[in-house]
Amino acid sequence: MSAVSIIVPIYNAGAQLKRCVDSILTQEFQDFELLLMDDGSTDDSAQIIDEYAQKDARVRAVHKSNSGVSDTRNQAMRLAKGTYIQFVDADDWLSRDATKLMVRAIEESGADMVITDFYRVIGTRISHKGDIDEEGAITRREYADDMLEDPADFYYGVVWNKLYKRSILEEHHLEMDVTLNWCEDFIFNMEYVLHCRTIQVLKAPVYYYVRTHGSLVAQNSGLAATVRMKINVIQYYSAFYRSIYGAEEYATRRPEIYGFLIDFARDGNVTPLAPGTKKLGEENVRAVTDPALGTNILTAQYYERKLLEYYLKPIALQNDIRILDAAVLLYLVKICRPVSTELMADLTGLPKSSVSSSLQRLRGKKLVETVKPEKSPKKEKREKTEKKSRRITLYAPTAPEGIVRQMSQVLADFDRIRLDGFSAAEREEYLTLRVRSAERIREFFAGMEKSELPAMGEQNQ
């Protein structure tokens, strides 16, 4: 049995389908089955998914008569064998770490659902979209409170930025309502949340959403059309909040709840000059892979640095810090003792000014704190006799256990890629030799200090 069943409903999506499927098959997390559900396509979609199924045993190509996206998803859920269910639309695609991050989030938190941020794509521009500001596990009531502030946001309504437990779907017989052609996924989500104890919020955007011409969102953008469709949905929406809040609180908040009727559906537009808008591709950590660079100790260090940045990126996004800040935090967490700005700059090879600004940002996020350096009795006595003494500020990590655990995962992922293809014996030998090499270099510099310090002392006399 696979860990995840990834479901892709397909109808005449041949033009974009390969991009979507390739993004799934190249996921870092590989323990999945892929259900490609052809809903009676009349283009070359059927042929494309058959070709994938022939090449990859994880792919199952399912051909059916046209019955709509809801029924297609329902049929796929009945066929699914994974512990978790993940949905992807054929026009869209995933970041390479999408399934890995979602599975980790649900398993480490013990939550019943994961909800993630996403990238909204228009042409060659993208924008990071999300709604819940805090990373971590929240209760279904907290989720309902957040949703009430912006109920028509795609963040809550769609199924493709969430990870579900198949056991909950089966136990409570949850499916899409095939009688609706609008908001059926929103209703499905509300019914699912009613059976959740906690929902894990993942602030890293892992999904690329492209709105296509002719979609329901594009067609039904007017207020009158929106209200007409929402009247058919309001009974589900009201029942959801009545169940969450109870009759008494529901009555007091009913006007707020019925604001859903006039709230426009928003899928996150992209404004070219707005803060946070990027050119597609700029959101990723990339490395120059030109063979002309050659392979040597210097390029090896370059590729290792870029790989580390790639794995630090989700931590940076989740905590609203830069990748550089995350790298400084990684050093602090792993050094296991307070260090100065000067030493941190030396260790990381970064300018002191950059390290200093990173430490201040991390301190503002309460991820590091300043500590007073410990003094020996002799040093303390000597400083009392001095009129002025240079004050050294040391920094120590105060990051919560969850971030510390993520840092360990970063290093584990880093080793998994750079040592891919090594046998167990080769891995052990390689890591042993690297430690021995580092020890030799350390001894070289220690010896240099011993030989030079007396001369420097004599010169100062």
ABEGO torsion letter per residue (X at the ends): XBABBBBBBBBGAAAAAAAAAAAAAABABABBBBBBBBBGBABAAAAAAAAAAAABAABBBBBBBBAEAAAAAAAAAAABABABBBBBBAABBBBAAAAAAAAAAAAAAGBABBBBBBBBBBEABBBBBBABABBEBBBAAAAAAAAAABAABAAAABAAABBBBAAAAAAAGBBBBAABABGAAAAAAAAAAAABABBBBBABBABBBBBBBGBAAAABABAAAAAAAAAAAAAAAAAAAAAAAEAAAAAAAAAAAAAAAABBBBAGBBBAABBGBBBBGAABBBBBABAAAEBBAAAAAAAAAAAAAAAAAAAAAAAGBBAAAAAAAAAAAAAGBBBBAAAAAAAAGBBAAAAAAAAAAAAAAGABBBBBBBBBAAAAAAAAABABBBBBBBBBBABBAAAAAAAAAAAAAAAAAAABGBBAAAAAAAAAAAAAAAAAAAAAAAAAAAAAAAAAAAAAX
